[in-house]
Amino acid sequence: MHLIAVTLLVPLAGGLLLPLLRFRSRRLRSVYVELVTLATSVLAAILCFARPQGELRLLQLTDTFALTLRVDGLSLVFTGLIAFLWPLATLYAFAYMAHENRENAFFAYYTLSYTATLGISMAANLFTLYVFYECLTLATLPLVSHKRDVKSIHAGRQYLVYSLSGAALAFAGMMVLVRHGAGTDFMLGGGLERTAGLDDSLLRAAFVIAFIGFSVKAAMFPLYAWLPAASVAPTPVTALLHAVAVVNAGAYACMRLVYYSCGTDWLFGTWAQAVVLCLAAFTVVFGSAMAVREQHFKRRLAYSTVSNLSYIMLGTALMTPAGMIGAMTHMISHGLMKITLFYCAGAVLVQTRQEYVQDLRGMGKVMPFTFGAFTLCAVALVGVPPLSGFLSKWNLLTAAVGTGMTLGTVAVAALIISAILTAIYMMSVVITAYFMPLNNDMASLAGENRDPGWLMKLPMLLICCAVVLMGLNGAAVTEWLSKIAAGLI
């Protein structure tokens, strides 16, 4: 059980010590940061395979509230995803941050964010999840405003306001649920024991408030605007934290709330389910529509994230085992696809300083590796088989159809409309890069290769391989997630 504590202490100590250490060169600091990150990921992988039984209680505050950690089936999904991606993201960041300032501070907060994300993934109860959820906000805020220019400071303030507002809603809903029905400990199926004589409408309203509060980090409408604004942050931040860790933390918290805290028995078919499902379905379409009209490269991907995070929220709001499977599948798949797409956008920015879609004309020949990776993940995001995006979208679609409800039809319509819009906003980039001539101011690059170095290319290559392998092994992935949804893992 001490292994859980060590897994969190390594990145915590590594991040806190980094500003105090004096490295003779950037290379030595990079080696230090990568070793800390790799050690954490190895420990997390051991935890996933060993699955220690029982809980690790860090602090007992009251009879009701305790900071407790545990590894269960759902933990494996989120922990495994971040353990795979974080060391690769750190490699990418070494190359990218060579063009930025205050690298020590950046990598300190970057490493501390790993601690907070692991705390969320291994939280054994709603209170522990909430505490680490807030810690993640504090650790990532300096990363969003890292450049310290007007846009970055504004984005940081917006991120803080939205995050604190969401936290306040989540806290209010959580207190009502804990006081009048749900225990804090996570248990598949939920542990809701309603207070005698209490109107269910109050508890359902508290659930909706908590769901919307946690969904702020998942950028669900109407509290989504912080995510496109945060695209001004360095690409390693937008790639890992705002395409995987932070946004998935919001979706993960909502999955815990629905399937492990409240339970679906008293929510399925009620107005509370209708509210959260319709919000998620609307965001799926809204985010895709905004991505179609957005011409800034990174902000287009940010709006795509707004849409795709609500795919996970949609699967969660279906409140069926199949919906949970679809949500988990898309959490993994979208994390792999979107982090690579952001990596490609960052490589273009570093190598050519181009930020807008119309400036990507002919860049497929100038940066063949980068746009090869982009094209693969763009096609996967559209949902073309046999890649991972097809698997996750198929699981979500079949889950929506399987509900046999009108709300299921709404979910199906949202998924189909979003798939069409996704093809438009992703493939237009591919067509521009491969089938349009270079802009006049970029004509001098004809015949050159402006792909980045191996520190950027290696993460892209390995994650692209994961996108392909996940799609090719879809049956095995779905079977494993089905066992988690059934409580067998």
Secondary structure, DSSP 8 states (H G I E B T S, - for coil): -HHHHHHHHHHHHHHHHGGG---SSHHHHHHHHHHHHHHHHHHHHHHHHH---S-EEEEE-SSS-EEEE---HHHHHHHHHHHHHHHHHHHHHHHHGGGSS-HHHHHHHHHHHHHHHHHHHTBSBHHHHHHHHHHHHHHHHHHHTTT-SHHHHHHHHHHHHHHHHHHHHHHHHHHHHHHHTB-SB--TT--B---TT--HHHHHHHHHHHHHHHTTTTT-TTS-THHHHGGGS-HHIIIIIIIIIHHHHHHHHHHIIIIIII-STTTTTSHHHHHHHHHHHHHHHHHHHHHHH--BHHHHHHHHHHHHHHHHHHHHHH-SHHHHHHHHHHHHHHHHHHHHHHHHHHHHHHHH---BGGGGTTHHHHSHHHHHHHHHHHHHHHT-TTSHHHHHHHHHHHHHHHT-SHHHHHHHHHHHHHHHHHHHHHHHHHHHHHHS---GGGGGGTT------HHHHHHHHHHHHHHHHHHHTHHHHHHHHHHHHTT--
